[in-house]
Amino acid sequence: MIAVTGATGFLGAHLVCMLLQKGKQVRAFKRKQSNLAEFNYISALFFTNDDYKNNLTWFEADILDIDSLEEGLQGAEEVYHCAAMVSFHQRDAAEMQQINVQGTSNVVNMCLQLGINKLAHISSIAALGREKSGVTISEKTKWVTSKLNSNYAISKHRAEMEVWRGAEEGLSVVIVNPGVILGSGDWNKGTCALFNMVKKGMPFYTDGVNGYVDVIDVARITLLLMERKCFQQRFVLVSENASMKRFLDEVATLLHKSKPRIKVTPFIAEIAWMAAGIQRLFTGKKAGLTKETSRASLKKYAYSNAKIKQELQYEFIPLSQTLINTCHTFNNKPFS
């Protein structure tokens, strides 16, 4: 039996579906307040009937609740730890540290306590730290304390430290550091919402560069690394480094919308996030744009995928193909 935390999320759902395709018995974790809508949507993209449910068991657990976590992991042979909180709002920083760091520590400790020897930890390229713009980042990049690191990045870095601690105590671990994960899911949240944003009209763009990867590649590679026992290592998972301008242009073309035409300068970015913050004061709602996301959108970060390509002889889905596939699903299978 394989246990998966964060199974109701975008990546977790894809990973669970791939495990089920392989005929594995999966115990999928969900919290009491979890909504299965995104999982159900993604599973419908994988399966034409409900036969897969014979190998799927939903288990109500919280990685911050030791008792439920222990009960949920009983009998597991391996664990895929996908559960995490992603936020770039300052007021979420403490909660995010608790979930991402303490939650990961709890998973590691329980694996050690129960004798579960195999753990795959889904991290992020954010956990690699930030070099100066224009420098290629890899698994060898040293974490440096910097104002360029978001609270999310710090939490994922600290979570990795918990995983490496587990490795030193005898746990077989593999860490993957995906870039910006793209694919089909709930079009109203996460990276999937970017497609909705372009559909509604996006006139602005930046010259910022980041690493992108298909959710199918992330799930597939993670499974391969566990199957081939590539333990005590981390792997950057990025298909291509691309500018936000290129991303928005290609999506706009595929969705038959106008390409963005207004370049966002550092000055405009500063004004935008401050205006969004002021709006939040009056509405009480979280702003979609924050100081962290605004400034990050202008930076140019490049990531190397050489290690994983050499390890598995793996060929990533090209970014343009990912965008074609995702826009096709977006147009033909609305999320409800």
C-alpha positions in Angstrom: 0.0 0.0 0.0 1.2 3.5 -0.9 0.3 6.5 1.1 0.0 10.0 -0.5 -0.4 13.2 1.5 -1.9 16.2 -0.3 -3.9 13.9 -2.6 -6.7 16.4 -3.2 -4.3 18.9 -4.7 -3.2 19.5 -8.2 0.0 17.5 -8.3 -1.2 15.0 -5.6 -4.2 14.1 -7.7 -2.1 13.5 -10.8 0.3 11.4 -8.8 -2.5 9.3 -7.2 -4.0 8.7 -10.7 -0.7 7.5 -12.1 -0.2 5.1 -9.2 -3.7 3.7 -9.7 -3.0 3.3 -13.4 -0.1 1.1 -12.4 -2.5 -1.1 -10.3 -1.1 0.1 -7.0 -3.2 0.2 -3.8 -3.3 3.8 -2.7 -4.3 5.4 0.6 -5.0 9.0 -0.2 -4.9 11.6 2.6 -7.4 14.4 2.8 -8.3 16.8 5.6 -11.7 17.1 7.1 -12.4 20.3 5.2 -10.9 19.0 1.9 -12.9 19.4 -1.3 -12.6 16.5 -3.8 -13.7 18.5 -6.8 -10.3 19.0 -8.3 -9.4 15.3 -7.7 -12.6 14.2 -9.4 -12.0 16.5 -12.3 -8.4 15.2 -12.8 -9.4 11.5 -12.3 -12.0 11.9 -15.1 -9.1 12.9 -17.4 -7.3 9.6 -16.6 -10.1 7.1 -16.3 -13.3 6.4 -18.3 -15.0 4.5 -15.5 -14.9 4.1 -11.8 -13.0 0.8 -11.7 -9.9 2.7 -10.4 -11.8 3.3 -7.1 -11.3 -0.4 -6.2 -7.7 0.4 -5.4 -8.2 3.8 -3.8 -9.0 4.5 -0.1 -9.5 8.0 1.2 -8.3 8.6 4.7 -9.0 11.6 6.8 -5.8 12.8 8.3 -3.8 16.0 9.0 -0.1 16.1 8.9 -0.1 18.3 11.9 -2.2 15.8 13.9 0.1 13.0 15.0 -2.6 10.5 15.9 -4.4 10.6 12.6 -1.1 10.6 10.7 0.1 7.5 12.6 -3.1 5.7 11.9 -3.1 6.7 8.2 0.5 5.5 7.6 0.0 2.2 9.3 0.8 -0.6 6.8 2.3 1.7 4.2 5.3 0.5 2.2 6.2 3.9 0.8 5.0 7.5 1.2 4.7 10.4 -1.3 4.6 13.6 0.6 2.8 16.2 -1.5 0.9 18.2 1.2 2.0 21.8 1.5 0.8 25.3 1.8 1.6 27.8 -0.9 1.1 31.5 -0.1 2.9 34.7 -0.8 1.0 36.7 1.8 2.9 37.9 4.8 0.0 37.1 7.1 0.2 33.5 6.1 3.9 33.1 6.9 3.6 31.5 10.4 0.9 29.0 9.3 2.9 28.1 6.2 6.0 27.4 8.3 3.9 25.2 10.6 2.4 23.2 7.8 5.4 22.9 5.5 8.1 22.4 8.1 6.5 20.8 11.2 4.1 18.8 8.9 7.1 17.4 7.0 8.9 16.7 10.2 5.9 14.8 11.5 5.8 12.7 8.3 9.5 11.9 8.5 9.3 11.0 12.2 6.3 8.7 11.6 8.0 7.0 8.7 11.0 6.3 11.0 8.8 5.2 13.8 6.7 2.8 11.7 9.6 1.4 9.7 8.4 2.8 6.4 11.7 3.0 4.5 10.8 4.9 1.3 9.8 8.6 1.2 9.4 10.9 -1.9 9.2 14.5 -0.9 7.8 17.1 -3.3 9.7 20.3 -2.8 10.1 23.2 -5.1 12.7 25.1 -7.1 12.1 27.9 -4.5 13.9 25.7 -1.9 17.1 26.0 -4.0 17.4 29.6 -3.0 17.9 32.6 -5.4 21.1 33.4 -7.2 21.4 36.8 -9.0 19.4 37.1 -12.2 21.1 35.4 -15.1 22.8 32.6 -13.1 21.7 29.0 -13.8 20.5 27.3 -10.6 21.0 23.5 -10.1 21.0 20.9 -7.3 24.4 22.1 -6.3 23.3 25.7 -5.7 24.0 26.6 -2.0 21.1 28.1 0.0 22.0 31.6 0.9 19.9 33.7 3.3 18.6 36.6 1.2 15.7 39.0 0.9 15.1 37.5 -2.5 13.8 34.3 -0.7 10.1 34.3 -0.1 8.5 33.0 3.1 7.3 30.0 0.9 10.9 29.4 -0.2 12.2 29.5 3.3 9.5 27.0 4.5 10.3 24.6 1.7 14.0 24.8 2.4 13.4 24.1 6.1 11.1 21.2 5.1 14.0 19.7 3.0 16.2 19.9 6.1 13.8 17.7 7.9 13.8 15.2 5.1 17.6 15.1 5.0 17.6 14.6 8.8 15.4 11.6 8.2 17.9 10.3 5.6 20.7 10.5 8.2 18.5 8.5 10.6 18.1 5.7 8.0 15.2 6.7 5.8 15.5 6.2 2.0 14.4 9.6 0.5 14.3 11.3 -2.8 13.5 15.0 -3.2 12.2 16.6 -6.4 12.3 20.3 -7.0 9.7 21.1 -9.7 9.6 24.5 -11.4 6.3 26.2 -12.2 4.0 23.2 -12.6 1.5 23.5 -15.5 -1.4 21.3 -16.6 -5.1 20.7 -16.2 -6.9 21.1 -12.9 -9.1 23.6 -11.1 -9.0 26.6 -13.5 -9.8 29.0 -10.6 -6.7 28.4 -8.5 -2.9 27.9 -8.6 -1.1 27.9 -12.0 -4.3 26.7 -13.7 -5.9 30.1 -13.0 -3.3 31.6 -15.3 -5.2 30.2 -18.3 -8.4 31.7 -17.0 -6.6 35.0 -16.5 -5.5 35.1 -20.2 -8.9 34.0 -21.3 -10.4 37.1 -19.6 -7.8 39.3 -21.1 -4.3 40.0 -19.9 -2.8 43.2 -21.2 0.4 43.2 -19.0 3.6 41.2 -19.2 7.1 41.2 -17.7 10.5 40.1 -18.9 10.8 37.8 -15.9 12.1 34.3 -16.6 11.3 31.1 -14.7 11.5 27.3 -15.1 8.3 25.5 -16.2 7.4 21.8 -16.2 4.4 19.7 -17.1 2.5 18.1 -14.1 2.6 14.8 -16.0 6.4 14.9 -16.1 6.6 15.7 -12.3 4.4 12.8 -11.4 6.0 10.4 -13.8 9.5 11.2 -12.8 8.8 11.0 -9.1 7.4 7.5 -9.6 10.4 6.5 -11.7 12.8 7.8 -9.1 11.1 5.7 -6.4 10.9 2.6 -8.6 14.6 2.8 -9.5 15.6 3.6 -5.9 17.4 6.9 -6.7 17.6 7.7 -3.0 19.5 10.3 -0.9 19.4 12.7 -3.9 17.4 15.7 -5.1 16.5 16.5 -8.7 15.5 19.7 -10.3 12.4 19.1 -12.6 12.2 21.8 -15.2 11.4 21.3 -18.9 12.4 24.7 -20.1 13.3 28.2 -18.9 11.0 30.8 -20.5 10.0 34.4 -20.1 6.5 35.3 -18.8 6.1 37.1 -22.1 6.5 34.0 -24.1 4.2 32.0 -21.8 1.4 34.6 -22.0 1.9 35.1 -25.8 1.6 31.4 -26.5 -1.4 30.9 -24.3 -3.2 34.0 -25.7 -2.6 32.7 -29.2 -4.0 29.2 -28.3 -7.0 30.8 -26.7 -7.6 33.2 -29.5 -7.0 36.3 -27.3 -4.9 39.4 -27.8 -1.3 39.1 -26.6 -0.2 41.3 -23.7 1.2 44.6 -24.9 2.0 46.6 -21.8 5.4 45.9 -20.2 5.4 46.1 -16.4 8.4 48.1 -15.1 9.8 47.9 -11.6 8.0 51.1 -10.8 4.6 49.9 -12.1 5.1 46.6 -10.2 5.7 48.4 -6.9 2.6 50.6 -7.4 0.5 47.6 -8.4 1.2 45.5 -5.3 0.8 48.5 -3.0 -2.6 49.3 -4.6 -3.6 45.7 -4.2 -2.7 45.8 -0.5 -4.8 49.0 -0.1 -7.7 47.3 -1.8 -7.4 44.4 0.6 -7.7 46.7 3.6 -11.2 47.8 2.4 -12.4 44.4 1.1 -10.8 42.1 3.6 -10.0 39.7 0.8 -6.5 38.5 0.0 -4.9 40.4 -2.8 -4.0 38.3 -5.9 -0.9 40.4 -6.2 1.6 40.7 -3.3 5.0 42.3 -2.8 6.7 38.9 -3.2 4.9 37.9 -6.4 5.2 41.3 -7.9 8.9 41.6 -7.4 9.5 37.9 -8.3 7.7 38.4 -11.7 10.5 40.8 -12.8 13.4 38.5 -12.0 15.2 36.2 -14.4 15.9 32.8 -13.0 17.2 29.8 -15.0 17.4 26.2 -13.9 19.4 23.2 -15.1 17.7 19.8 -15.7 20.9 18.1 -16.7 21.0 15.8 -13.6 17.6 14.2 -14.0 18.0 13.9 -17.8 21.2 12.0 -17.3 19.9 9.9 -14.4 16.8 8.6 -16.2 17.6 9.4 -19.8 14.3 11.4 -19.6 12.9 13.7 -22.2 10.6 16.4 -20.9 7.3 17.4 -22.6 8.2 20.6 -24.4 6.7 23.8 -22.9 4.8 24.6 -26.1 3.2 21.1 -26.1 2.2 21.5 -22.5 0.5 24.7 -23.3 -1.3 23.2 -26.3 -2.5 20.2 -24.3 -3.6 22.4 -21.4 -5.4 25.0 -23.5 -7.2 22.1 -25.3 -8.5 20.8 -22.0 -9.3 24.3 -20.8 -11.5 24.9 -23.9 -13.2 21.5 -24.1 -13.6 20.4 -20.4 -14.7 23.2 -18.1 -14.2 22.7 -14.4 -17.4 22.5 -12.4 
